[in-house]
Amino acid sequence: MSYLRKFPVDALKIDQSFVRQISTAGDDTTIVTAVIAMAQSLKLRVVAEGVETLEELAFLRAHQCDRGARLLFQPAGAAAAVCELAQIRDR
């Protein structure tokens, strides 16, 4: 957390291990919601990694996450090696 003050950070990433569990109530849901809220209050973008299901996408949209990375947004094969970011939040 101290790095948020020390370095020029413009975005926070939410690891896919947290994203996988957001469709079920629990600690991961609380952590993801808190990270999004903290990033928004610090005026940082939020990138959720490993979005695989429509339920995860809906949760992230509802909580105004800025971007989602990989899996749900990419076809299998060679393109999966490239991490394309897809806009999540409707602007």
Jmol script that loads the backbone (N, CA, C; Angstrom):
load data "model"
ATOM      1  N   MET A   1       0.812  -1.193   0.000  1.00  0.00           N
ATOM      2  CA  MET A   1       0.000   0.000   0.000  1.00  0.00           C
ATOM      3  C   MET A   1       0.859   1.262   0.000  1.00  0.00           C
ATOM      4  N   SER A   2       2.019   1.200   0.635  1.00  0.00           N
ATOM      5  CA  SER A   2       2.868   2.390   0.671  1.00  0.00           C
ATOM      6  C   SER A   2       3.359   2.762  -0.720  1.00  0.00           C
ATOM      7  N   TYR A   3       3.427   1.799  -1.639  1.00  0.00           N
ATOM      8  CA  TYR A   3       3.865   2.079  -3.005  1.00  0.00           C
ATOM      9  C   TYR A   3       2.881   2.994  -3.738  1.00  0.00           C
ATOM     10  N   LEU A   4       1.631   3.004  -3.316  1.00  0.00           N
ATOM     11  CA  LEU A   4       0.655   3.877  -3.955  1.00  0.00           C
ATOM     12  C   LEU A   4       1.030   5.340  -3.776  1.00  0.00           C
ATOM     13  N   ARG A   5       1.770   5.642  -2.703  1.00  0.00           N
ATOM     14  CA  ARG A   5       2.210   7.016  -2.458  1.00  0.00           C
ATOM     15  C   ARG A   5       3.599   7.287  -3.027  1.00  0.00           C
ATOM     16  N   LYS A   6       4.443   6.255  -3.097  1.00  0.00           N
ATOM     17  CA  LYS A   6       5.841   6.441  -3.483  1.00  0.00           C
ATOM     18  C   LYS A   6       6.067   6.484  -4.987  1.00  0.00           C
ATOM     19  N   PHE A   7       5.293   5.717  -5.739  1.00  0.00           N
ATOM     20  CA  PHE A   7       5.519   5.581  -7.174  1.00  0.00           C
ATOM     21  C   PHE A   7       4.359   6.181  -7.964  1.00  0.00           C
ATOM     22  N   PRO A   8       4.616   6.577  -9.223  1.00  0.00           N
ATOM     23  CA  PRO A   8       3.552   7.143 -10.056  1.00  0.00           C
ATOM     24  C   PRO A   8       2.622   6.043 -10.582  1.00  0.00           C
ATOM     25  N   VAL A   9       1.704   5.616  -9.764  1.00  0.00           N
ATOM     26  CA  VAL A   9       0.768   4.545 -10.103  1.00  0.00           C
ATOM     27  C   VAL A   9      -0.467   5.159 -10.740  1.00  0.00           C
ATOM     28  N   ASP A  10      -0.931   4.567 -11.860  1.00  0.00           N
ATOM     29  CA  ASP A  10      -2.152   5.075 -12.489  1.00  0.00           C
ATOM     30  C   ASP A  10      -3.253   4.025 -12.560  1.00  0.00           C
ATOM     31  N   ALA A  11      -2.946   2.792 -12.120  1.00  0.00           N
ATOM     32  CA  ALA A  11      -3.949   1.724 -12.169  1.00  0.00           C
ATOM     33  C   ALA A  11      -3.646   0.673 -11.106  1.00  0.00           C
ATOM     34  N   LEU A  12      -4.700   0.003 -10.662  1.00  0.00           N
ATOM     35  CA  LEU A  12      -4.576  -1.151  -9.776  1.00  0.00           C
ATOM     36  C   LEU A  12      -5.134  -2.364 -10.493  1.00  0.00           C
ATOM     37  N   LYS A  13      -4.449  -3.494 -10.373  1.00  0.00           N
ATOM     38  CA  LYS A  13      -4.935  -4.742 -10.955  1.00  0.00           C
ATOM     39  C   LYS A  13      -5.505  -5.617  -9.851  1.00  0.00           C
ATOM     40  N   ILE A  14      -6.598  -6.274 -10.184  1.00  0.00           N
ATOM     41  CA  ILE A  14      -7.187  -7.259  -9.284  1.00  0.00           C
ATOM     42  C   ILE A  14      -6.828  -8.617  -9.849  1.00  0.00           C
ATOM     43  N   ASP A  15      -6.126  -9.420  -9.078  1.00  0.00           N
ATOM     44  CA  ASP A  15      -5.659 -10.721  -9.526  1.00  0.00           C
ATOM     45  C   ASP A  15      -6.837 -11.643  -9.843  1.00  0.00           C
ATOM     46  N   GLN A  16      -6.632 -12.501 -10.827  1.00  0.00           N
ATOM     47  CA  GLN A  16      -7.703 -13.412 -11.249  1.00  0.00           C
ATOM     48  C   GLN A  16      -8.138 -14.356 -10.140  1.00  0.00           C
ATOM     49  N   SER A  17      -7.278 -14.622  -9.165  1.00  0.00           N
ATOM     50  CA  SER A  17      -7.676 -15.502  -8.064  1.00  0.00           C
ATOM     51  C   SER A  17      -8.809 -14.886  -7.250  1.00  0.00           C
ATOM     52  N   PHE A  18      -8.895 -13.555  -7.204  1.00  0.00           N
ATOM     53  CA  PHE A  18     -10.007 -12.889  -6.533  1.00  0.00           C
ATOM     54  C   PHE A  18     -11.223 -12.817  -7.443  1.00  0.00           C
ATOM     55  N   VAL A  19     -10.983 -12.579  -8.734  1.00  0.00           N
ATOM     56  CA  VAL A  19     -12.074 -12.452  -9.693  1.00  0.00           C
ATOM     57  C   VAL A  19     -12.864 -13.755  -9.793  1.00  0.00           C
ATOM     58  N   ARG A  20     -12.183 -14.879  -9.736  1.00  0.00           N
ATOM     59  CA  ARG A  20     -12.855 -16.184  -9.861  1.00  0.00           C
ATOM     60  C   ARG A  20     -13.897 -16.428  -8.776  1.00  0.00           C
ATOM     61  N   GLN A  21     -13.746 -15.783  -7.645  1.00  0.00           N
ATOM     62  CA  GLN A  21     -14.629 -16.046  -6.514  1.00  0.00           C
ATOM     63  C   GLN A  21     -15.695 -14.973  -6.289  1.00  0.00           C
ATOM     64  N   ILE A  22     -15.766 -13.966  -7.151  1.00  0.00           N
ATOM     65  CA  ILE A  22     -16.693 -12.862  -6.874  1.00  0.00           C
ATOM     66  C   ILE A  22     -18.155 -13.199  -7.114  1.00  0.00           C
ATOM     67  N   SER A  23     -18.433 -14.286  -7.821  1.00  0.00           N
ATOM     68  CA  SER A  23     -19.836 -14.633  -8.042  1.00  0.00           C
ATOM     69  C   SER A  23     -20.455 -15.299  -6.822  1.00  0.00           C
ATOM     70  N   THR A  24     -19.624 -15.677  -5.861  1.00  0.00           N
ATOM     71  CA  THR A  24     -20.128 -16.224  -4.597  1.00  0.00           C
ATOM     72  C   THR A  24     -19.784 -15.246  -3.489  1.00  0.00           C
ATOM     73  N   ALA A  25     -20.741 -15.002  -2.599  1.00  0.00           N
ATOM     74  CA  ALA A  25     -20.491 -14.071  -1.506  1.00  0.00           C
ATOM     75  C   ALA A  25     -19.352 -14.586  -0.642  1.00  0.00           C
ATOM     76  N   GLY A  26     -18.546 -13.685  -0.153  1.00  0.00           N
ATOM     77  CA  GLY A  26     -17.428 -14.082   0.694  1.00  0.00           C
ATOM     78  C   GLY A  26     -16.366 -13.020   0.754  1.00  0.00           C
ATOM     79  N   ASP A  27     -15.221 -13.395   1.302  1.00  0.00           N
ATOM     80  CA  ASP A  27     -14.122 -12.454   1.491  1.00  0.00           C
ATOM     81  C   ASP A  27     -13.605 -11.886   0.177  1.00  0.00           C
ATOM     82  N   ASP A  28     -13.540 -12.714  -0.869  1.00  0.00           N
ATOM     83  CA  ASP A  28     -13.031 -12.224  -2.152  1.00  0.00           C
ATOM     84  C   ASP A  28     -13.923 -11.134  -2.730  1.00  0.00           C
ATOM     85  N   THR A  29     -15.218 -11.289  -2.563  1.00  0.00           N
ATOM     86  CA  THR A  29     -16.154 -10.267  -3.021  1.00  0.00           C
ATOM     87  C   THR A  29     -15.904  -8.961  -2.282  1.00  0.00           C
ATOM     88  N   THR A  30     -15.697  -9.056  -0.977  1.00  0.00           N
ATOM     89  CA  THR A  30     -15.426  -7.874  -0.152  1.00  0.00           C
ATOM     90  C   THR A  30     -14.115  -7.219  -0.564  1.00  0.00           C
ATOM     91  N   ILE A  31     -13.089  -8.026  -0.815  1.00  0.00           N
ATOM     92  CA  ILE A  31     -11.783  -7.489  -1.209  1.00  0.00           C
ATOM     93  C   ILE A  31     -11.871  -6.780  -2.554  1.00  0.00           C
ATOM     94  N   VAL A  32     -12.520  -7.397  -3.530  1.00  0.00           N
ATOM     95  CA  VAL A  32     -12.651  -6.797  -4.857  1.00  0.00           C
ATOM     96  C   VAL A  32     -13.420  -5.483  -4.765  1.00  0.00           C
ATOM     97  N   THR A  33     -14.498  -5.471  -4.038  1.00  0.00           N
ATOM     98  CA  THR A  33     -15.293  -4.251  -3.873  1.00  0.00           C
ATOM     99  C   THR A  33     -14.467  -3.150  -3.209  1.00  0.00           C
ATOM    100  N   ALA A  34     -13.687  -3.506  -2.183  1.00  0.00           N
ATOM    101  CA  ALA A  34     -12.853  -2.532  -1.478  1.00  0.00           C
ATOM    102  C   ALA A  34     -11.740  -1.989  -2.371  1.00  0.00           C
ATOM    103  N   VAL A  35     -11.115  -2.856  -3.174  1.00  0.00           N
ATOM    104  CA  VAL A  35     -10.048  -2.414  -4.071  1.00  0.00           C
ATOM    105  C   VAL A  35     -10.608  -1.440  -5.110  1.00  0.00           C
ATOM    106  N   ILE A  36     -11.755  -1.752  -5.667  1.00  0.00           N
ATOM    107  CA  ILE A  36     -12.376  -0.863  -6.649  1.00  0.00           C
ATOM    108  C   ILE A  36     -12.692   0.489  -6.006  1.00  0.00           C
ATOM    109  N   ALA A  37     -13.280   0.473  -4.817  1.00  0.00           N
ATOM    110  CA  ALA A  37     -13.626   1.727  -4.132  1.00  0.00           C
ATOM    111  C   ALA A  37     -12.377   2.542  -3.799  1.00  0.00           C
ATOM    112  N   MET A  38     -11.331   1.869  -3.319  1.00  0.00           N
ATOM    113  CA  MET A  38     -10.090   2.566  -2.983  1.00  0.00           C
ATOM    114  C   MET A  38      -9.472   3.196  -4.235  1.00  0.00           C
ATOM    115  N   ALA A  39      -9.423   2.429  -5.322  1.00  0.00           N
ATOM    116  CA  ALA A  39      -8.853   2.938  -6.567  1.00  0.00           C
ATOM    117  C   ALA A  39      -9.642   4.143  -7.068  1.00  0.00           C
ATOM    118  N   GLN A  40     -10.949   4.065  -7.003  1.00  0.00           N
ATOM    119  CA  GLN A  40     -11.770   5.185  -7.457  1.00  0.00           C
ATOM    120  C   GLN A  40     -11.521   6.426  -6.615  1.00  0.00           C
ATOM    121  N   SER A  41     -11.390   6.254  -5.303  1.00  0.00           N
ATOM    122  CA  SER A  41     -11.153   7.420  -4.452  1.00  0.00           C
ATOM    123  C   SER A  41      -9.766   8.019  -4.692  1.00  0.00           C
ATOM    124  N   LEU A  42      -8.816   7.200  -5.152  1.00  0.00           N
ATOM    125  CA  LEU A  42      -7.473   7.678  -5.486  1.00  0.00           C
ATOM    126  C   LEU A  42      -7.351   8.096  -6.954  1.00  0.00           C
ATOM    127  N   LYS A  43      -8.475   8.032  -7.673  1.00  0.00           N
ATOM    128  CA  LYS A  43      -8.526   8.381  -9.098  1.00  0.00           C
ATOM    129  C   LYS A  43      -7.608   7.506  -9.944  1.00  0.00           C
ATOM    130  N   LEU A  44      -7.604   6.205  -9.645  1.00  0.00           N
ATOM    131  CA  LEU A  44      -6.824   5.220 -10.385  1.00  0.00           C
ATOM    132  C   LEU A  44      -7.769   4.341 -11.197  1.00  0.00           C
ATOM    133  N   ARG A  45      -7.272   3.824 -12.325  1.00  0.00           N
ATOM    134  CA  ARG A  45      -8.035   2.853 -13.107  1.00  0.00           C
ATOM    135  C   ARG A  45      -7.962   1.504 -12.397  1.00  0.00           C
ATOM    136  N   VAL A  46      -8.971   0.672 -12.620  1.00  0.00           N
ATOM    137  CA  VAL A  46      -9.000  -0.670 -12.046  1.00  0.00           C
ATOM    138  C   VAL A  46      -9.069  -1.682 -13.178  1.00  0.00           C
ATOM    139  N   VAL A  47      -8.140  -2.644 -13.172  1.00  0.00           N
ATOM    140  CA  VAL A  47      -8.100  -3.702 -14.175  1.00  0.00           C
ATOM    141  C   VAL A  47      -8.320  -5.027 -13.468  1.00  0.00           C
ATOM    142  N   ALA A  48      -9.366  -5.740 -13.846  1.00  0.00           N
ATOM    143  CA  ALA A  48      -9.645  -7.065 -13.288  1.00  0.00           C
ATOM    144  C   ALA A  48      -9.094  -8.108 -14.252  1.00  0.00           C
ATOM    145  N   GLU A  49      -8.238  -8.985 -13.751  1.00  0.00           N
ATOM    146  CA  GLU A  49      -7.627 -10.017 -14.588  1.00  0.00           C
ATOM    147  C   GLU A  49      -8.444 -11.307 -14.544  1.00  0.00           C
ATOM    148  N   GLY A  50      -8.435 -12.033 -15.630  1.00  0.00           N
ATOM    149  CA  GLY A  50      -9.021 -13.364 -15.680  1.00  0.00           C
ATOM    150  C   GLY A  50     -10.527 -13.411 -15.625  1.00  0.00           C
ATOM    151  N   VAL A  51     -11.203 -12.462 -16.254  1.00  0.00           N
ATOM    152  CA  VAL A  51     -12.668 -12.465 -16.286  1.00  0.00           C
ATOM    153  C   VAL A  51     -13.114 -13.590 -17.209  1.00  0.00           C
ATOM    154  N   GLU A  52     -13.801 -14.595 -16.660  1.00  0.00           N
ATOM    155  CA  GLU A  52     -14.172 -15.783 -17.424  1.00  0.00           C
ATOM    156  C   GLU A  52     -15.670 -15.966 -17.624  1.00  0.00           C
ATOM    157  N   THR A  53     -16.477 -15.416 -16.743  1.00  0.00           N
ATOM    158  CA  THR A  53     -17.911 -15.669 -16.829  1.00  0.00           C
ATOM    159  C   THR A  53     -18.693 -14.370 -16.962  1.00  0.00           C
ATOM    160  N   LEU A  54     -19.912 -14.502 -17.446  1.00  0.00           N
ATOM    161  CA  LEU A  54     -20.786 -13.338 -17.544  1.00  0.00           C
ATOM    162  C   LEU A  54     -21.162 -12.825 -16.160  1.00  0.00           C
ATOM    163  N   GLU A  55     -21.219 -13.712 -15.163  1.00  0.00           N
ATOM    164  CA  GLU A  55     -21.516 -13.295 -13.791  1.00  0.00           C
ATOM    165  C   GLU A  55     -20.400 -12.406 -13.245  1.00  0.00           C
ATOM    166  N   GLU A  56     -19.154 -12.787 -13.518  1.00  0.00           N
ATOM    167  CA  GLU A  56     -18.027 -11.961 -13.089  1.00  0.00           C
ATOM    168  C   GLU A  56     -18.068 -10.606 -13.787  1.00  0.00           C
ATOM    169  N   LEU A  57     -18.338 -10.622 -15.073  1.00  0.00           N
ATOM    170  CA  LEU A  57     -18.435  -9.389 -15.844  1.00  0.00           C
ATOM    171  C   LEU A  57     -19.539  -8.491 -15.285  1.00  0.00           C
ATOM    172  N   ALA A  58     -20.697  -9.062 -14.991  1.00  0.00           N
ATOM    173  CA  ALA A  58     -21.816  -8.288 -14.453  1.00  0.00           C
ATOM    174  C   ALA A  58     -21.459  -7.668 -13.098  1.00  0.00           C
ATOM    175  N   PHE A  59     -20.793  -8.438 -12.239  1.00  0.00           N
ATOM    176  CA  PHE A  59     -20.379  -7.929 -10.933  1.00  0.00           C
ATOM    177  C   PHE A  59     -19.426  -6.750 -11.112  1.00  0.00           C
ATOM    178  N   LEU A  60     -18.440  -6.903 -11.984  1.00  0.00           N
ATOM    179  CA  LEU A  60     -17.456  -5.846 -12.205  1.00  0.00           C
ATOM    180  C   LEU A  60     -18.095  -4.600 -12.792  1.00  0.00           C
ATOM    181  N   ARG A  61     -19.027  -4.776 -13.700  1.00  0.00           N
ATOM    182  CA  ARG A  61     -19.750  -3.624 -14.259  1.00  0.00           C
ATOM    183  C   ARG A  61     -20.553  -2.920 -13.175  1.00  0.00           C
ATOM    184  N   ALA A  62     -21.242  -3.702 -12.349  1.00  0.00           N
ATOM    185  CA  ALA A  62     -22.070  -3.129 -11.288  1.00  0.00           C
ATOM    186  C   ALA A  62     -21.241  -2.325 -10.292  1.00  0.00           C
ATOM    187  N   HIS A  63     -19.987  -2.718 -10.127  1.00  0.00           N
ATOM    188  CA  HIS A  63     -19.116  -2.026  -9.179  1.00  0.00           C
ATOM    189  C   HIS A  63     -18.167  -1.044  -9.868  1.00  0.00           C
ATOM    190  N   GLN A  64     -18.425  -0.756 -11.123  1.00  0.00           N
ATOM    191  CA  GLN A  64     -17.725   0.252 -11.916  1.00  0.00           C
ATOM    192  C   GLN A  64     -16.221   0.004 -12.056  1.00  0.00           C
ATOM    193  N   CYS A  65     -15.866  -1.255 -12.265  1.00  0.00           N
ATOM    194  CA  CYS A  65     -14.487  -1.596 -12.598  1.00  0.00           C
ATOM    195  C   CYS A  65     -14.220  -1.068 -14.008  1.00  0.00           C
ATOM    196  N   ASP A  66     -13.034  -0.538 -14.232  1.00  0.00           N
ATOM    197  CA  ASP A  66     -12.738   0.104 -15.516  1.00  0.00           C
ATOM    198  C   ASP A  66     -12.465  -0.861 -16.654  1.00  0.00           C
ATOM    199  N   ARG A  67     -11.676  -1.903 -16.390  1.00  0.00           N
ATOM    200  CA  ARG A  67     -11.255  -2.792 -17.463  1.00  0.00           C
ATOM    201  C   ARG A  67     -11.183  -4.234 -16.983  1.00  0.00           C
ATOM    202  N   GLY A  68     -11.342  -5.123 -17.960  1.00  0.00           N
ATOM    203  CA  GLY A  68     -11.172  -6.547 -17.687  1.00  0.00           C
ATOM    204  C   GLY A  68     -10.143  -7.095 -18.652  1.00  0.00           C
ATOM    205  N   ALA A  69      -9.366  -8.032 -18.205  1.00  0.00           N
ATOM    206  CA  ALA A  69      -8.306  -8.578 -19.041  1.00  0.00           C
ATOM    207  C   ALA A  69      -8.512 -10.059 -19.272  1.00  0.00           C
ATOM    208  N   ARG A  70      -8.299 -10.486 -20.531  1.00  0.00           N
ATOM    209  CA  ARG A  70      -8.172 -11.863 -20.970  1.00  0.00           C
ATOM    210  C   ARG A  70      -9.439 -12.714 -20.872  1.00  0.00           C
ATOM    211  N   LEU A  71      -9.222 -13.956 -21.081  1.00  0.00           N
ATOM    212  CA  LEU A  71     -10.120 -15.092 -21.009  1.00  0.00           C
ATOM    213  C   LEU A  71     -11.497 -14.885 -21.640  1.00  0.00           C
ATOM    214  N   LEU A  72     -12.432 -14.255 -20.973  1.00  0.00           N
ATOM    215  CA  LEU A  72     -13.765 -14.074 -21.547  1.00  0.00           C
ATOM    216  C   LEU A  72     -13.692 -13.248 -22.831  1.00  0.00           C
ATOM    217  N   PHE A  73     -12.727 -12.370 -22.921  1.00  0.00           N
ATOM    218  CA  PHE A  73     -12.634 -11.428 -24.025  1.00  0.00           C
ATOM    219  C   PHE A  73     -11.770 -11.893 -25.176  1.00  0.00           C
ATOM    220  N   GLN A  74     -11.079 -13.028 -25.036  1.00  0.00           N
ATOM    221  CA  GLN A  74     -10.163 -13.449 -26.083  1.00  0.00           C
ATOM    222  C   GLN A  74     -10.513 -14.838 -26.604  1.00  0.00           C
ATOM    223  N   PRO A  75     -10.335 -15.060 -27.881  1.00  0.00           N
ATOM    224  CA  PRO A  75     -10.483 -16.409 -28.413  1.00  0.00           C
ATOM    225  C   PRO A  75      -9.307 -17.271 -27.984  1.00  0.00           C
ATOM    226  N   ALA A  76      -9.497 -18.561 -28.015  1.00  0.00           N
ATOM    227  CA  ALA A  76      -8.419 -19.491 -27.663  1.00  0.00           C
ATOM    228  C   ALA A  76      -7.348 -19.476 -28.745  1.00  0.00           C
ATOM    229  N   GLY A  77      -6.199 -20.030 -28.443  1.00  0.00           N
ATOM    230  CA  GLY A  77      -5.137 -20.149 -29.429  1.00  0.00           C
ATOM    231  C   GLY A  77      -4.093 -19.073 -29.287  1.00  0.00           C
ATOM    232  N   ALA A  78      -3.491 -18.698 -30.398  1.00  0.00           N
ATOM    233  CA  ALA A  78      -2.371 -17.754 -30.381  1.00  0.00           C
ATOM    234  C   ALA A  78      -2.765 -16.406 -29.798  1.00  0.00           C
ATOM    235  N   ALA A  79      -3.983 -15.963 -30.058  1.00  0.00           N
ATOM    236  CA  ALA A  79      -4.414 -14.664 -29.537  1.00  0.00           C
ATOM    237  C   ALA A  79      -4.487 -14.650 -28.021  1.00  0.00           C
ATOM    238  N   ALA A  80      -4.639 -15.807 -27.403  1.00  0.00           N
ATOM    239  CA  ALA A  80      -4.717 -15.868 -25.941  1.00  0.00           C
ATOM    240  C   ALA A  80      -3.405 -15.469 -25.289  1.00  0.00           C
ATOM    241  N   ALA A  81      -2.325 -15.488 -26.033  1.00  0.00           N
ATOM    242  CA  ALA A  81      -1.029 -15.093 -25.483  1.00  0.00           C
ATOM    243  C   ALA A  81      -0.916 -13.582 -25.345  1.00  0.00           C
ATOM    244  N   VAL A  82      -1.748 -12.857 -26.051  1.00  0.00           N
ATOM    245  CA  VAL A  82      -1.712 -11.404 -26.013  1.00  0.00           C
ATOM    246  C   VAL A  82      -2.792 -10.920 -25.060  1.00  0.00           C
ATOM    247  N   CYS A  83      -2.412 -10.082 -24.146  1.00  0.00           N
ATOM    248  CA  CYS A  83      -3.377  -9.592 -23.147  1.00  0.00           C
ATOM    249  C   CYS A  83      -4.053  -8.332 -23.665  1.00  0.00           C
ATOM    250  N   GLU A  84      -5.207  -8.494 -24.273  1.00  0.00           N
ATOM    251  CA  GLU A  84      -5.989  -7.360 -24.743  1.00  0.00           C
ATOM    252  C   GLU A  84      -6.902  -6.915 -23.616  1.00  0.00           C
ATOM    253  N   LEU A  85      -7.027  -5.631 -23.426  1.00  0.00           N
ATOM    254  CA  LEU A  85      -7.934  -5.113 -22.413  1.00  0.00           C
ATOM    255  C   LEU A  85      -9.256  -4.754 -23.067  1.00  0.00           C
ATOM    256  N   ALA A  86     -10.323  -5.113 -22.420  1.00  0.00           N
ATOM    257  CA  ALA A  86     -11.656  -4.800 -22.930  1.00  0.00           C
ATOM    258  C   ALA A  86     -12.339  -3.857 -21.941  1.00  0.00           C
ATOM    259  N   GLN A  87     -12.981  -2.868 -22.471  1.00  0.00           N
ATOM    260  CA  GLN A  87     -13.686  -1.901 -21.630  1.00  0.00           C
ATOM    261  C   GLN A  87     -14.828  -2.600 -20.917  1.00  0.00           C
ATOM    262  N   ILE A  88     -14.926  -2.417 -19.618  1.00  0.00           N
ATOM    263  CA  ILE A  88     -16.013  -3.020 -18.838  1.00  0.00           C
ATOM    264  C   ILE A  88     -17.078  -1.972 -18.537  1.00  0.00           C
ATOM    265  N   ARG A  89     -16.641  -0.855 -18.019  1.00  0.00           N
ATOM    266  CA  ARG A  89     -17.617   0.134 -17.549  1.00  0.00           C
ATOM    267  C   ARG A  89     -18.182   0.902 -18.724  1.00  0.00           C
ATOM    268  N   ASP A  90     -19.485   1.055 -18.732  1.00  0.00           N
ATOM    269  CA  ASP A  90     -20.122   1.904 -19.740  1.00  0.00           C
ATOM    270  C   ASP A  90     -19.824   3.339 -19.370  1.00  0.00           C
ATOM    271  N   ARG A  91     -19.286   4.082 -20.283  1.00  0.00           N
ATOM    272  CA  ARG A  91     -18.919   5.480 -19.983  1.00  0.00           C
ATOM    273  C   ARG A  91     -19.983   6.411 -20.448  1.00  0.00           C
TER     274      ARG A  91
END
end "model"
wireframe off; spacefill off
backbone 0.3
color backbone group
